[in-house]
Amino acid sequence: MEKEKYIEEAGDRLIEKGAAGGNILYRDDILSESGEKLTDSEDMLSLLRMIADEGMTVVVLRDDEIPGDKKAFAKKIKNSCDEEKRAAVSGIDTVETYLRDIGEVSLPSYETEMKLMDDIAGGDENAAGELISSGLVLPVVMSEKYIGRGVLYMDLVQEGNLALMNAAESFDFNSNISFFAFAAMMIDAALRNAVRECDAALNIPSGMTGDVEKIRKEYEALKSEKGREPTSSEMAERLVPGKKEKKPEKKKKEPGSGDEALSRQVQEMLAALPEREARVISLRFGLGGKPPMTCEEIAEAVSLDVGEVRLAEENAMRILGK
């Protein structure tokens, strides 16, 4: 009942906003109202049905978002990923080649979309293929928003592609709802979920989430102020004013120290995992004192497919979560 009330209120807000703008809404308008609130496809459809019944048109992809120059777009993505090392792409060619492979990177007009939907409802398989193919640009554009959140850009795109397929399977093409508007909601939910799972994989205790968020904010603020990665000393001064980072002491730590206890805890955790899972987790989160690695980097280092690395990581998290 609470969900139905929220959908009704969100729909009213969107209708009011659309009416003030010539009965036109944009993708971000829809996503700002759905977001974390509406994760079920039926709830998404209910919201879209409500605004469609009021004659609202949803602009899913603005002209300035369309990657007209594929090489320039690929370079922009590469530069963004380079700024966030955890989300690095293996090279500019990866994105550019993918854009070239998917062909036309723009959505059909609303009228063409409705025509294709009518043809699909009538059993035209070619129309279905055309609609899906033209929708492949959505994950490409929408994944850019989540760069730097711990998931490889091309992995985000693939998550978005799967969501696009799922949207097509659960959509009623006899309806007056924009398929691409629904697909955009499904894609955004999938991308948020991928990022959330990556964060959850770190298994941060609930009592520490506030501290972690504070560190992240201060890190980003310092990075913005200085135009570079802040040093650990600068972070220490920022987080605890008046205190500098202590230089490491050469003397042995006392038995039972915090670091030693943590090290024992980590070793016990790894010992509970199968050999492959333990190795993947160790590399993924830099448990051996080395920098954390992406799934793609791990796959190359241990001669596994990226899919196998992800599977091992997921299996490890299931084991540790029991």
C-alpha positions in Angstrom: 0.0 0.0 0.0 2.9 2.3 0.9 4.5 1.6 -2.5 1.3 2.3 -4.4 1.0 5.7 -2.6 4.5 6.6 -3.5 4.0 5.7 -7.1 0.9 7.9 -7.2 2.6 10.8 -5.6 5.7 10.4 -7.8 3.4 10.3 -10.9 1.6 13.4 -9.8 4.9 15.3 -9.4 6.1 14.1 -12.8 2.8 15.0 -14.5 2.9 18.5 -13.0 6.5 19.0 -14.1 5.8 17.7 -17.6 2.7 19.9 -18.0 4.9 22.9 -17.2 7.3 21.9 -19.9 5.0 21.2 -22.8 4.1 17.6 -21.7 7.8 16.6 -22.0 9.8 14.8 -19.4 13.4 13.7 -19.5 15.1 10.5 -18.4 16.7 12.1 -15.3 13.2 13.3 -14.2 12.0 9.7 -14.2 15.1 8.3 -12.6 15.1 10.9 -9.8 11.6 9.8 -8.8 12.2 6.1 -9.2 15.8 5.7 -8.0 16.1 3.4 -5.0 12.4 3.5 -4.4 11.2 1.5 -7.4 13.3 -1.6 -8.1 10.5 -3.9 -9.3 9.7 -3.8 -13.0 6.0 -3.8 -12.3 6.3 -0.7 -10.1 8.3 1.0 -12.9 5.7 0.2 -15.4 2.9 1.5 -13.1 4.7 4.9 -12.8 5.3 5.0 -16.6 1.7 4.0 -17.4 0.4 6.8 -15.2 2.4 9.5 -17.0 1.7 8.0 -20.4 -2.0 8.1 -19.8 -1.6 11.9 -19.2 0.0 12.3 -22.6 3.5 12.8 -21.4 6.5 12.1 -23.7 9.7 10.9 -22.2 13.0 12.1 -23.9 15.3 9.2 -23.0 18.4 10.4 -24.7 19.2 14.1 -25.2 20.9 15.2 -28.4 24.0 16.3 -26.4 24.4 12.8 -24.9 24.6 11.0 -28.2 28.2 10.0 -29.0 28.4 11.6 -32.4 32.1 11.3 -32.7 32.8 7.8 -31.5 36.6 8.3 -31.1 36.1 11.5 -29.1 33.5 9.8 -26.8 35.8 6.8 -26.3 38.6 9.2 -25.4 36.4 11.0 -22.9 35.5 7.7 -21.3 39.1 6.7 -21.1 40.1 10.0 -19.5 37.3 9.7 -16.9 38.4 6.1 -16.1 42.0 7.0 -15.8 41.1 9.6 -13.1 39.5 6.7 -11.1 42.0 3.9 -11.1 39.5 1.4 -9.7 37.4 1.9 -12.9 40.2 1.8 -15.5 39.5 0.6 -19.0 42.2 -1.5 -20.7 42.4 1.0 -23.5 40.7 3.6 -25.6 40.3 1.0 -28.4 38.0 -1.1 -26.2 35.3 1.5 -26.1 35.8 2.8 -29.6 35.7 -0.7 -31.0 32.5 -1.5 -29.1 30.8 1.7 -30.4 31.8 0.8 -33.9 30.4 -2.7 -33.4 27.0 -1.6 -32.3 26.6 0.6 -35.2 24.3 3.7 -35.0 24.5 5.2 -31.6 21.3 7.1 -31.3 17.7 6.3 -30.5 14.9 6.3 -33.1 12.3 9.1 -32.8 9.3 8.6 -30.5 7.1 8.0 -33.6 9.4 5.4 -35.0 9.6 3.7 -31.6 5.8 3.4 -31.4 5.7 2.1 -35.0 8.3 -0.6 -34.1 6.4 -1.5 -30.9 3.2 -2.0 -33.0 5.1 -4.2 -35.4 6.6 -6.2 -32.5 3.1 -6.7 -31.1 2.1 -8.0 -34.4 4.9 -10.6 -34.3 7.5 -8.9 -36.4 10.8 -10.3 -35.2 12.9 -8.0 -37.4 11.3 -5.0 -35.6 12.2 -6.5 -32.3 15.8 -6.8 -33.3 15.9 -3.3 -34.6 14.4 -1.9 -31.4 16.9 -3.8 -29.2 19.9 -2.9 -31.4 19.0 0.8 -31.3 18.7 0.6 -27.5 22.3 -0.5 -27.1 23.4 3.1 -26.9 21.6 3.5 -23.6 24.0 1.4 -21.5 26.9 3.1 -23.2 25.7 6.6 -22.2 24.2 5.7 -18.8 27.2 3.8 -17.5 29.3 6.9 -17.7 27.5 8.2 -14.6 28.9 5.3 -12.5 32.6 5.5 -13.5 34.8 5.5 -10.5 32.5 3.4 -8.4 34.6 0.2 -8.5 33.2 -1.5 -11.6 34.9 -1.5 -15.0 33.2 0.7 -17.5 32.7 -2.1 -20.1 31.4 -4.4 -17.3 28.8 -1.7 -16.5 27.9 -1.6 -20.2 27.4 -5.3 -20.2 25.2 -5.2 -17.1 23.2 -2.5 -18.8 22.9 -4.7 -22.0 21.5 -7.6 -19.9 19.0 -5.2 -18.3 18.0 -4.0 -21.8 17.3 -7.6 -22.8 15.3 -8.3 -19.5 13.3 -5.1 -20.2 12.3 -6.5 -23.6 11.3 -9.8 -22.2 9.0 -8.3 -19.5 7.5 -5.4 -21.6 4.0 -5.3 -23.1 4.4 -4.0 -26.6 0.7 -3.4 -26.9 0.9 -0.6 -24.3 1.2 3.1 -24.8 4.4 3.3 -22.6 7.7 4.1 -24.2 9.9 1.0 -24.2 13.1 3.0 -24.0 11.8 4.9 -20.9 11.2 1.5 -19.2 14.5 0.1 -20.4 16.3 3.2 -19.0 14.8 2.5 -15.6 15.8 -1.1 -15.7 19.3 -0.3 -16.9 19.8 2.3 -14.1 18.6 -0.2 -11.5 21.0 -2.8 -12.8 23.9 -0.3 -12.8 23.1 0.8 -9.2 22.9 -2.8 -8.2 26.3 -3.6 -9.8 27.9 -0.8 -7.9 26.1 -1.7 -4.7 27.4 -5.3 -4.9 30.9 -4.0 -5.4 30.6 -1.9 -2.3 29.1 -4.8 -0.4 31.9 -7.0 -1.4 34.2 -4.9 0.9 32.0 -6.2 3.8 32.3 -2.9 5.8 30.8 -3.3 9.3 27.6 -1.2 9.6 29.1 0.8 12.5 32.0 2.0 10.3 30.0 3.1 7.2 29.8 6.7 8.5 33.5 6.8 9.0 34.2 5.4 5.6 31.8 7.9 4.0 33.6 10.8 5.8 37.0 9.6 4.5 35.7 9.3 1.0 34.2 12.9 1.1 37.4 14.4 2.5 39.5 12.5 0.0 37.4 13.9 -2.9 37.5 17.4 -1.4 41.3 17.3 -1.1 41.7 15.9 -4.5 39.6 18.7 -6.0 41.5 21.4 -4.0 45.0 20.2 -4.9 44.2 18.9 -8.4 46.0 15.6 -7.6 45.8 12.6 -5.4 46.2 13.6 -1.8 49.1 12.1 0.2 48.4 10.0 3.3 50.0 12.9 5.4 47.5 15.4 4.0 44.6 13.0 4.6 45.8 12.5 8.2 45.9 16.2 8.8 42.5 16.7 7.2 40.8 14.0 9.2 42.5 14.8 12.5 43.6 18.4 12.5 46.9 19.0 14.2 48.0 15.4 13.8 50.5 14.3 11.2 50.9 10.9 9.8 53.2 8.9 12.0 56.3 7.5 10.4 56.4 3.7 10.6 58.5 2.5 13.5 61.0 -0.2 13.0 60.4 -1.9 16.3 58.3 -5.0 16.6 54.6 -4.5 17.4 53.4 -5.9 20.7 51.5 -9.2 20.4 47.8 -8.6 20.2 48.1 -5.2 18.6 45.3 -4.0 16.4 47.2 -4.6 13.2 48.2 -8.1 14.2 44.7 -9.0 15.2 43.4 -7.7 11.9 46.0 -9.7 10.1 45.0 -12.9 11.9 41.4 -12.2 11.1 42.2 -11.8 7.4 44.2 -15.0 7.4 41.4 -16.9 9.1 38.9 -15.5 6.5 41.1 -16.6 3.6 41.7 -20.1 5.1 37.9 -20.6 5.1 37.8 -20.3 1.3 38.8 -22.7 -1.5 42.2 -22.0 -3.0 40.9 -20.2 -6.2 38.4 -18.0 -4.2 41.1 -17.1 -1.6 43.5 -16.0 -4.3 40.9 -13.9 -6.2 39.8 -12.2 -3.0 43.3 -11.5 -1.9 44.2 -9.9 -5.2 40.8 -8.1 -5.5 41.2 -6.2 -2.3 44.9 -6.1 -2.0 45.0 -8.2 1.2 48.7 -9.1 0.6 49.8 -5.5 0.9 49.6 -4.9 -2.9 47.2 -2.5 -4.6 43.6 -3.8 -5.2 43.1 -5.2 -8.7 40.1 -5.1 -11.0 38.5 -8.3 -12.2 40.1 -7.8 -15.6 43.6 -7.4 -14.1 43.1 -10.5 -12.0 41.9 -12.6 -15.0 45.1 -11.7 -16.8 47.3 -12.4 -13.8 45.9 -15.8 -12.9 44.9 -17.0 -16.5 41.2 -17.0 -15.9 38.3 -15.5 -17.8 36.8 -12.3 -16.3 33.5 -14.2 -15.8 35.4 -16.9 -13.8 37.0 -14.3 -11.6 33.6 -12.7 -10.9 32.1 -16.1 -10.2 34.9 -16.9 -7.7 34.4 -13.6 -6.0 30.7 -14.1 -5.7 31.2 -17.6 -4.4 33.7 -16.3 -1.8 31.2 -13.7 -0.6 28.5 -16.4 -0.3 30.9 -18.5 1.8 32.0 -15.7 4.0 28.4 -14.5 4.5 27.2 -17.8 5.9 
